[in-house]
Amino acid sequence: MSVTMSTVWDRTTDCLSERRAPMLPIVLLGLFVPLALIGTLMPLMGSSGHGGDLLLGIIVLLLSLLTSWAGLALTALSLDPAISRVAAVQAANRRFLPVLGIGLVTLAVVVVLAMPIGIVLGLSGMNMAALSAGTLQPGDVNGGALAFVSLYSVVLAVLLFWAYARCVVLVTPIVLEERRGLGVYRRSFDLTRHIAWKVIGVVMLYGVVSWVASAAAKSVFGTVFALVLGGEGTVTLASILTQIVVAGVSTLFSLLAVVFLAKLYLAAREAIVARS
């Protein structure tokens, strides 16, 4: 038995149709509202003073955690067609800390792998203050260090993308359904073993399409609202309405991703059982 992405997609659309009632409140309050608020607050960062920026950072962090929790609850609803919204919320509450822990481990690994870039740039004598301020001059750049950083960055980006598609993409449904600790990475790797290129292709397609859709929504609606409503300043009525539209697009793609990955996990698990 092999996993076909068209079958997974059909199951995804069926789930969205059948489970829209229990999903809707979580989508609105756990995804749409936080994403709209994050998009509105982010432009204020850097212009509110140290205390203001700290407060904004905490608020954005809490809103981001809320979206992660909502993703867990939606995953639970997608995995079990009989589960109620209350039970899905309870499952998200129980497994939120493990998912958060896995996310922190993943982030730590990425930071460690990226450290050679900062180390090489620092040892090369590059003006790091100018680099962070965006005022780096040609004379501040060490040719050898720049060549290494460029090559290493490309290799690292490819490696991280492959690792995400193989070892991380199914982590959330695995954590909800199975108790494996750090073994979730190996489990995700095993589940995607025979569909690696399919998963990589889907991740690439999703990334491109979602980015283009969000960018187009921001550009088109931002221009229209700015022309109609005008206004000056960091946050205006036009910018708020634009962020609401962008949040709607991002919410749609986030929901599709959550449900699709849940159905992909179930299909990959069924395929492994059928082959054994």
N, C-alpha and C positions, 0 to 999 in steps of 0.2 A: 504493500500500500504506500503510495507516494502522496505528498502534500502538494496540492495545486493552489496557487494564489487566487485563481478565479473562484474556487470553491470557498476559500476563506473569506473572500470579499462578499460572496452571496450570503454566507452565514452572518457576516457583519451587518449587511443591510437588513436582513431578516430580524436580527437582534434589535437594531435601532427602531424598527417598526413595531416589534412586539413589546419592547421594554421602555418605550418613550415615556409612559406615564410615571413610573418610579424614577426614571433617570432625570426628568425635566427639572425638578427642584434642585437636585445636586448640580446639574449643569449650570443653571442660572446663578445659584448662590455660591457654588464652589469653584466655578471656572469663569463664567462671563463677568460677574461683578469684580472679583479680584483682578482679572486681567485688565479690565477697564480702568480700575483704580491705579494699578501699577503703571500703565501707560500714561496716565495723567500725572502721577507723582514723579516719575523718573526725570522729566525735564527740570524739575525744581532742585535736583541734587546739584550741589556745587554753588548754589546761589542763596542758600539759607543760613550760612554761617556754620561753624563747627557743630554747635548744639542742634541746630535745625537739620543738618545733614545726617547726624546720628539718629535723630528721631525718625526721619524719613526712611533711613536705611533699615531700622527696626520694623517699621510698618510694612515696607516692601518685602522684607524677609518673612514676616508673619503671613502676608498675603500669598507669597510663593509657597509656603508650607501648606496653606489652605488648599491651593490648587493641587498639590501633591496628594493631600488627603482625599480630595474629591476624585482624583484619578484612581485611587485605591477603591473607593466605594463603587465607582462606575465599573471597574474591573470585576469586582465581586458580583455585580448585577449581570455582567456579560458572561461570566463563567458558569453560573448556575441559573437556568431559566426559571426555577421555582423559588428562588430566594426573594424575600421581601425587601423593600427599601430599608426598613428598620434593621433587619438582619445584616444587610450589606453595610450599613453605617457602623454597626457593631463590629463587623469583620475588619473594616477600615481602622476603627479605633484600636483593635487588638494588634494589628500588624503594622501600624504606622511607624512605631519606633524601630522595628527591624528593617523596614524599607528605608527609613532615614539613615540608619546605621550603615546599610549597604551603600547608600548614596555617598555618605561621607568617606567610606573606604575607597570607592571609585574615584572620588575627587582627589583624595590623597595620592592615589597611584598616578593620576594625571599630573598633579603638581610635581611629584618626584621625577617623572619622566621629562617634564619641561624645565627642571632646574638647570641642566647643562647649558641651556640657552642664556639664562641670566649669569651663570658662572663665567662662561666664555666672554660674554660682553663686558662683565665687570673686570676680568683679568686683562682684557685687551686695552683697558684705559679709556673706553668709550665714555663720553659724557652722558651718564645715566639721567641726570636732571634734565638735560636738553632733550633726551629721548622721550622721557615721560611728559614733557611739556610740548612736544611736537615741534621743537625749534632746532632739531639736529642739523648741523651743517656738514657739507661733504668732508671737510677736514677733520671732523669728529669721528669719522667712520674708519675702523681698521679693516682693510680689505680681506685679510685672511679670516678674521673673526666673522665678518659678514658672510663670506662664502660658506663657512661651517654652519652658521646659524640658518642660512637659507636652505642648505641641503638637509640639515637635521630637522628643520621645521616641516619640510615636505615629507620626509620619511616618517616623522612622528605623526603627522596628520593622517597619512595612509594607514599606519599601524593602529591608531586610535579609532579610526572609522571601522576597520576590519574587526577590532576587538569589540567595539560596541555592537556591531551586527551579529557577532557570534556569541559573545559572553555576557552582554548586558541587556540586549533588546527584550528578552523574555523574563527578566528578573522580577518584575512586579507580580505577574500572575503566578510565578513559581513561589514567591514568598507567601502569597495568599493561600495557595493550595498545598504547599509542601514546607516542611520545617527542616531546612538544610543549612542555615547559617551561611558562612562564606562558600559553602558548596553550591550555592545558587549559580555561581559563575560557571562551574563545571557542568552543572545540569543544563544551563542555557546552551553551552557549547555542544553538549551531546544532542540536545533536541534539534539544533540547527545543522547537525553534521551533514545530512543528506539534502539539505535545501539551502546551503550556504549562499550560493550565487543568487538564488531567488530572493532571499532575505536582503542581501546587499543591494540588489536591484530595487526592491521595494523601498528600502530606507533612502536610497538616493532619489528615487522618484518623488517620494513624499517630501523630502527636504526641499527639492527644487520647486515643486508645485505649491507647497505651503508658503515658502518664502516669496515666490512671485505673486501669489494671491494677496498676501499681507502687504507687500510693497505697493502693488497696484491699488489696493483699497486706500492705503495711506496717501498715495500720490494723488489719485483722482478725487477722492472725497475731501482731502485736505485742501486741494486747490479750489474746489467748488465752495466749500464752507468759508474759506478765507475770502473769496470774492464776494459772496453773498452777505456774510456777517462782519467781515473786517475784524478790527481789533488789534491791539498791540500788547506785547508782553509775552512772558514765558508761557503762561496758561491763559487761554482765552476761550470763549464759548465755541469758536470754530475748532480749536485744538481739542477741546473736550469731546465734541461731537465726532471728530475724526477718530479719536481714540476709542470711542464707543463702537464705531463701525469696524475698526481694526480688531477690537476685542471680540466682536461677533464672528469675524472670519477666523481668528485664532481659536476661538472656542469650538467652532465647527471642526476644524482640522484636529484639534486636541481630542475631541470626542471620537472622531473616526479612528485616530491612532490607538486610543485606549481599547476600544471595542475590537479593532482588527487584531491587535497583539494578543488579546485574550483568546480570540478564536484561533489565531495561529498557534498559540500554546496548546490548546486542546487538540487541534489537528495534528501537530507534531507528536504529542503524547500518544494519540491514537495510532499513528504510523509506527512508532517504536513498539507498542504493544503488539501490533499486527505482524511486525517482522520477527518478534521473539517467539 
